[in-house]
Amino acid sequence: MAYVIGIILALAVSTCAGALRLDRDRAFYPTVLIVIAFYYVLFAVMGGSGRAVVVESLLAGVFVAAASLGFRRSLWLVAAALAAHGVQDLFHARLVANPGVPAWWPAFCSTYDLAAAGYLAWRLTQAPNHRAPAA
């Protein structure tokens, strides 16, 4: 069920952002990526693990750097980073012991990330300059 909800929510958020023209601003998807990256830090705080907070913050920093660079250079990097985060979700429990992560989160987040990455990539193919979603 988490997989289905992740896909539906990613497509709903992306479609709504497009309909409202929120994604015309280059900052929309990089901001989404930054927020997504920090959920694991939140879970580490909730789980009371200082070590997990540090490790998760370092991992989130990689995605913040990708979002920042993608915002400045090309949203294709943001799409790739969203997809990479989706893959990382599938292996997260093997990488970091984070007691605050809900059991259903990796499945939900991986499908959300991959669906959002796919949607952004599709939008970028529709944009004339391949740098920003079409208006």
C-alpha positions in Angstrom: 0.0 0.0 0.0 2.9 2.4 0.8 4.1 2.0 -2.8 0.7 2.9 -4.3 0.3 5.9 -2.0 3.8 7.2 -2.8 3.1 7.1 -6.5 -0.3 8.7 -6.2 0.9 11.5 -3.9 3.9 12.3 -6.1 1.8 12.5 -9.2 -0.9 14.5 -7.4 1.6 17.0 -6.0 3.4 17.4 -9.3 0.2 17.7 -11.3 -1.2 20.3 -8.8 2.1 22.2 -8.9 1.9 22.3 -12.7 -1.7 23.3 -12.7 -1.0 26.1 -10.3 2.1 27.0 -12.2 4.2 26.6 -9.1 6.8 24.5 -11.0 7.5 27.4 -13.4 9.9 28.6 -10.7 13.1 26.7 -10.9 13.2 26.5 -7.1 10.2 24.2 -6.8 11.7 20.8 -7.4 15.1 21.6 -5.7 13.1 22.6 -2.6 11.1 19.4 -2.7 14.4 17.5 -2.9 15.8 19.3 0.1 12.7 18.7 2.2 12.7 15.0 1.3 16.4 14.7 2.2 15.8 16.0 5.7 13.0 13.7 6.7 15.5 11.1 7.7 17.2 13.7 10.0 13.8 14.3 11.6 13.3 10.6 12.1 16.7 10.4 13.8 15.8 13.1 16.2 12.5 11.4 16.9 14.3 8.1 17.5 16.7 9.8 19.9 19.9 8.7 18.1 22.6 11.3 18.0 24.8 9.2 15.8 21.9 8.8 13.3 21.4 12.6 13.3 25.0 13.1 12.3 25.0 10.4 9.6 21.6 11.4 8.2 22.7 15.1 8.2 25.8 14.2 6.1 23.6 12.2 3.7 21.1 15.0 3.5 24.0 17.4 2.7 24.8 15.4 -0.4 21.2 15.9 -1.7 21.2 19.6 -0.7 24.4 20.1 -2.7 22.7 18.3 -5.7 19.6 20.4 -5.3 21.7 23.6 -5.1 23.8 22.7 -8.1 20.8 21.6 -10.1 19.0 24.8 -9.3 21.9 26.8 -10.7 22.9 24.6 -13.6 20.2 22.2 -14.8 17.1 20.6 -13.3 18.2 17.4 -14.9 20.6 17.0 -11.9 17.6 17.5 -9.6 15.7 14.8 -11.4 18.7 12.5 -11.1 19.1 13.3 -7.4 15.4 12.6 -6.7 15.8 9.2 -8.5 19.0 8.6 -6.5 17.2 9.3 -3.3 14.5 6.9 -4.3 17.2 4.2 -4.8 18.9 5.2 -1.5 15.5 4.7 0.3 15.5 1.0 -0.7 19.0 0.5 0.9 18.7 3.0 3.7 18.2 0.5 6.5 21.5 -1.3 5.5 23.4 2.1 5.5 22.1 3.8 8.7 20.7 2.5 11.9 17.9 5.0 12.4 15.4 3.9 15.1 12.9 6.7 14.2 12.2 5.6 10.6 8.7 4.2 10.3 8.6 0.7 8.8 6.5 1.8 5.8 8.6 4.9 5.1 11.3 3.5 2.7 8.6 2.0 0.4 6.5 5.2 0.4 9.5 7.5 0.0 11.2 5.5 -2.7 8.1 5.4 -4.9 7.4 9.1 -4.2 10.9 10.1 -5.2 11.1 7.9 -8.3 7.6 9.1 -9.5 8.5 12.7 -8.8 11.8 12.3 -10.7 10.0 10.7 -13.6 7.5 13.5 -13.7 10.2 16.2 -13.6 12.2 14.4 -16.3 9.0 14.3 -18.5 8.4 18.0 -17.9 12.0 18.8 -18.8 11.6 17.0 -22.1 8.6 19.3 -22.8 10.6 22.5 -22.0 12.3 24.2 -25.0 15.6 24.8 -23.2 15.6 21.7 -21.0 16.4 23.9 -18.0 13.0 24.6 -16.5 9.6 23.1 -16.7 7.4 24.4 -19.4 4.9 27.1 -18.5 
